[in-house]
Amino acid sequence: MTDQHPITPPTELVRQWATEFYGAVVLAPGEAMIAIATQAAQWGADQELEACLCEVSFLNSRALADRVRSARRPKPPSLKERALAKLPEQPENMASHLKLTPGDVATIRRALEQLPDDQG
């Protein structure tokens, strides 16, 4: 999975959890397993955040709670940010360093498809 959410647990940790759960070594956790681990991490973080905001609710400031909530909720990178991250900064280095996976190509394709057609 190339376009991971910032809260995604490291693959090594997901591999360890899967190995403990299955009772056998899991060498490469699949995309579904990583997606489930990401959702579980998000759910746990949401529960902890809401509990903390409840504890400080005596401040009686919804604006403060909203600021804390938005600051602590990592946003996945935009499609544009993910596509740009696949390409090198210096075009002259592209031939020797550009190695795209099928997932990288799909990300770039989706980003390009969202651009308006050139009307010129």
Secondary structure, 3 states (H helix, E strand, C coil): CCCCCCCCCCHHHHHHHHHHHHCCCCCCCCHHHHHHHHHHHHHHHHHHHHHHHHHCHHHCCHHHHHHHHHHHCCCCCCHHHHHHHHCCCCHHHHHHHCCCCHHHHHHHHHHHHCCCCCCC
